[in-house]
Amino acid sequence: MARYGSAAYDYLSAAPRREADPRRAFEVIEGEGLDERARRGVAASTLSRGVIVAVAVALVFCLSFARVALCASTVGVLQGAQELRGQVAEAQEASDELLVERSVLSSSSRITRIATQNYGMVRAGEVATISIDDSGEGAAEAGAPATPAADAAEGAAQGA
């Protein structure tokens, strides 16, 4: 005699097999909950604020870059100006030295000393000056020929 309940009952073998339901396991009900707001995406006002912030950050970055570039070019120009000031000062010193040397070398006493000591020259005691008049009027009035051609003509006239 068999007692019920004494043997283990196999639930898996006794349960009917279910086939996969082509429908979803759960249904989504559209509504106004948190899930709806998440699926909706970013609000237009939030997106526009984000764009404004991004544009502001880009503008600050560009202005900062321009400021750094301007400062760098200013430093370069100032260094070039300082270098030019140094070159002008050196050129001024060289010019002053050349003026002093020119003054020393063109001194008449120095030239006289070098001429007498090194070359044995002596200073002339009497100086004769000859001036030639360019105009023919002054020479004709004094009785002298004005040109060599006139002198030759006058000599030929006296010889005849």
C-alpha positions in Angstrom: 0.0 0.0 0.0 1.3 3.2 -0.9 1.1 6.2 1.2 0.7 9.5 -0.3 3.2 12.0 0.8 6.0 9.6 1.4 7.5 9.9 -2.0 9.0 13.1 -3.4 6.9 14.8 -5.9 8.6 15.9 -9.1 7.3 19.4 -9.8 9.3 19.9 -12.9 8.1 16.9 -14.7 4.5 17.5 -13.7 4.4 21.2 -14.7 3.3 21.8 -18.2 6.0 23.3 -20.4 5.5 27.0 -21.4 6.6 28.2 -24.6 8.3 31.7 -24.9 5.7 34.3 -25.1 6.2 36.6 -28.2 5.1 39.5 -26.1 7.4 41.4 -23.8 7.8 40.2 -20.3 6.5 43.5 -19.0 4.6 46.4 -20.4 5.8 50.0 -20.5 3.1 52.4 -19.7 3.8 55.9 -21.0 3.3 58.5 -18.3 4.6 61.7 -16.6 7.1 60.1 -14.2 10.8 60.4 -13.8 11.4 58.0 -16.6 9.4 60.3 -19.0 11.6 63.3 -18.1 14.8 61.3 -18.6 13.7 60.1 -22.0 12.6 63.6 -23.1 16.3 64.8 -23.0 17.8 68.1 -22.1 15.4 71.1 -21.9 16.0 73.8 -24.5 16.7 76.4 -21.8 19.4 74.2 -20.2 20.9 73.6 -23.6 20.9 77.3 -24.4 22.6 78.1 -21.1 25.2 75.4 -21.8 25.9 77.0 -25.2 26.2 80.5 -23.6 28.6 79.1 -21.0 30.7 77.4 -23.8 30.8 80.5 -25.9 31.8 82.6 -22.8 34.6 80.1 -22.0 35.8 80.2 -25.6 35.8 84.0 -25.6 37.8 84.2 -22.4 40.3 81.7 -23.8 40.7 83.7 -27.0 41.1 86.9 -25.1 43.6 85.3 -22.8 45.6 84.0 -25.8 45.5 87.4 -27.5 46.7 89.1 -24.2 49.6 86.6 -23.9 50.5 87.1 -27.6 50.4 90.9 -27.2 52.6 90.8 -24.1 55.1 88.5 -25.8 55.3 90.9 -28.8 55.6 93.9 -26.5 58.5 92.2 -24.7 60.2 91.5 -28.0 59.8 95.1 -29.2 61.2 96.4 -25.9 64.2 94.1 -26.0 64.8 95.3 -29.6 64.6 98.9 -28.5 67.0 98.3 -25.7 69.5 96.7 -28.1 69.2 99.6 -30.4 69.8 102.1 -27.6 73.0 100.2 -26.8 74.1 100.3 -30.4 73.4 104.0 -30.6 75.5 104.6 -27.5 78.4 102.6 -29.0 78.1 104.5 -32.3 78.1 107.9 -30.4 81.2 106.9 -28.5 82.9 105.8 -31.7 81.9 109.1 -33.3 83.4 111.1 -30.4 86.6 109.2 -30.6 86.8 109.8 -34.4 86.3 113.5 -33.9 89.1 113.7 -31.4 91.4 111.7 -33.7 90.5 113.9 -36.7 91.2 117.0 -34.6 94.6 115.6 -33.5 95.6 114.5 -37.0 94.6 117.7 -38.7 96.5 120.0 -36.3 98.8 122.3 -38.3 101.6 122.2 -35.6 101.6 118.3 -35.8 101.8 118.4 -39.6 104.7 121.0 -39.5 106.5 118.9 -36.9 106.2 115.7 -39.0 107.3 117.5 -42.2 110.4 119.0 -40.6 111.5 116.0 -38.5 110.6 113.0 -40.7 111.0 114.5 -44.2 113.6 117.3 -43.6 111.4 120.0 -45.0 111.8 123.7 -44.0 109.2 126.4 -43.7 109.2 128.9 -46.5 110.4 132.4 -45.4 108.7 134.4 -48.1 105.3 133.5 -49.5 104.3 134.6 -53.0 100.7 134.6 -54.1 99.6 134.7 -57.7 95.9 135.4 -58.5 94.5 134.9 -61.9 91.6 137.2 -62.9 88.9 135.2 -64.8 87.4 138.2 -66.5 89.2 139.7 -69.5 88.3 143.3 -68.6 90.7 143.7 -65.7 93.7 142.3 -67.7 93.0 144.5 -70.8 92.9 147.7 -68.6 96.2 146.9 -67.0 97.8 146.5 -70.4 98.3 142.7 -70.1 96.8 140.3 -72.6 93.5 138.7 -71.4 94.2 135.2 -72.9 97.1 133.3 -74.4 95.6 133.8 -77.8 95.3 137.5 -77.2 98.9 137.5 -76.0 100.1 135.7 -79.2 98.1 138.2 -81.3 99.6 141.2 -79.5 103.1 139.7 -79.9 102.5 139.3 -83.7 101.2 142.8 -84.0 104.3 144.3 -82.2 106.6 142.2 -84.4 105.0 143.5 -87.6 
